[in-house]
Amino acid sequence: MQRIAIIGIGMIGGSFAAALRARAHPAVIAAFSPGGDAARARELGLVDEVYPDAASAVRGADWVVLAAPVPALPALFREIRPVLGAATRITDCGSTKASVVQAARAELGEAFDRFVAGHPLAGSERSGPDAANPDLFRGKRWLLCPVSSAQQAHCADLRALLAPTGAVVSEIDPREHDRILAEVSHWPHAVAFALGAAIARGDLADQAIEFSAGGLRDTSRIAASSPELWAGILLDNLEPVLESGERFQAELDGLLRALRERDRPALIESLSLASRWRKRLG
Amino acid sequence: MQRIAIIGIGMIGGSFAAALRARAHPAVIAAFSPGGDAARARELGLVDEVYPDAASAVRGADWVVLAAPVPALPALFREIRPVLGAATRITDCGSTKASVVQAARAELGEAFDRFVAGHPLAGSERSGPDAANPDLFRGKRWLLCPVSSAQQAHCADLRALLAPTGAVVSEIDPREHDRILAEVSHWPHAVAFALGAAIARGDLADQAIEFSAGGLRDTSRIAASSPELWAGILLDNLEPVLESGERFQAELDGLLRALRERDRPALIESLSLASRWRKRLG
């Protein structure tokens, strides 16, 4: 019977466990999570065994799935390294990949050859094991970032491990991953947070709640996400995020200039570019 | 039998007609719309009679519902004034209200007493009579902006006319309306457009489509809206839009500064403010 250690049983780790359960995967699932999340996950039937620290949960595991936020990963790599078996494979679910690969290389020693960085492109503004959903990953992308032929050799087994989630697994270079994720996820989160904060700081914060329609709800939805988690992601993926952010800032400054100068053609040009692109997104 | 003239049979005018039909309202519905929208609305069974111009459609009407974009309203007021009956009541569905009230005052003559500016807070990025939906307004706000006791006297009848839509009707001052709408709708549209345009202008425009997840889809959804319509709304409600926009720009500049300086506490402060506000929105 395979042993799978899941470190971090929030929405992502919990949903991975829930997917294994839903497909009656025969593994024993060991878990550690700071706070009460692992105990709650056992109550919910998501995991079999709960441990007081990551190293205890990882001991004897065939697979280690780190579903902790990116800033927590370097210390976790350090903590689990001494208890990894000679054949234990490791993956993570962090939102950025270049810094995670770098930390794994620095901390995992020879086990780095059995590490494959990963990132499921799924989530919501919810968190914790009660947000676990066995179908969270179904039809969504799960990106893997092997950076050596040794790591590449473990991808087939990792794909088999992920199969019960129904995710569409593909491989990508970690730096390319980080640039694309800055553009499609990290920076859009920053925009939603800035919109929410600007409204909250204004004198119409209460009326905005009373009169909001679908447009504001959608545009600001991801601003309800965890500030700590997202501050960590934005700072970790700083260079690509600033690249996306500065392009947005230039577009915004141009849009405000066009408004102040009542320059309708410039305004239409910017709005049309956006509208055409968004219609392609479908 | 009441005669209702609907001028502009796009998604809004078409959905109003559809709501009357769905509740078997006994009115005769006359329509004019530029292009083929009115003919299409008759094909769809939304309206009874189609006219080649607004004045012909309005002749003999008990109610005139102008569901045309704000920039088209001054000329429409001018065109219909000579054919308005002595008891004809008029309302509009424009996204801004101060400029519409001003134009109505300038153009409608004594019929201004029988005009009540209105605005249903509903819509979507779709347009045209094929997007008509009898339940579009159900449970949504429909704001009325009477600015005199003469106009006020028509509000009860207007509420009765709107009853089949299922909208929640309330009254508000037009300038207050415009400030709130800039904050909850007009400026969020500008943000979504700026996000879409910035992505479209970048070198990751194609990858952003391939790798986008729910966050970007939601945040940018309203950027698929009509550029012409929204350029008109933003320019018409310029002062409140700039007020909202400049507050957002300051927040964004602060967020980018916090990122560049790796100032985690400043970042957390802004993100937390946004997250708390968005959670209140629910």
Interface residues (C-beta under 8 A of the other chain):
Chain A: L121 A122 G123 S124 K140 R141 R179 I180 L181 E183 V184 S185 P188 H189 A190 V191 A192 F193 A194 L195 G196 A197 A198 I199 A200 R201 G202 L204 A205 Q207 A208 I209 F211 S212 A213 G214 G215 L216 R217 D218 T219 S220 R221 I222 A223 A224 S225 S226 P227 E228 W230 A231 L234 L235 L238 V241 L242 S244 G245 E246 R247 F248 Q249 A250 E251 L252 D253 L255 L256 L259 R260 R262 R264 L267 I268 S270 L271 S272 L273 A274 S275 R276 W277 R278 K279 R280 L281
Chain B: L121 A122 G123 S124 K140 R141 R179 I180 L181 E183 V184 S185 P188 H189 A190 V191 A192 F193 A194 L195 G196 A197 A198 I199 A200 R201 G202 L204 A205 Q207 A208 I209 F211 S212 A213 G214 G215 L216 R217 D218 T219 S220 R221 I222 A223 A224 S225 S226 P227 E228 W230 A231 L234 L235 L238 V241 L242 S244 G245 E246 R247 F248 Q249 A250 E251 L252 D253 L255 L256 L259 R260 R262 R264 L267 I268 S270 L271 S272 L273 A274 S275 R276 W277 R278 K279 R280 L281
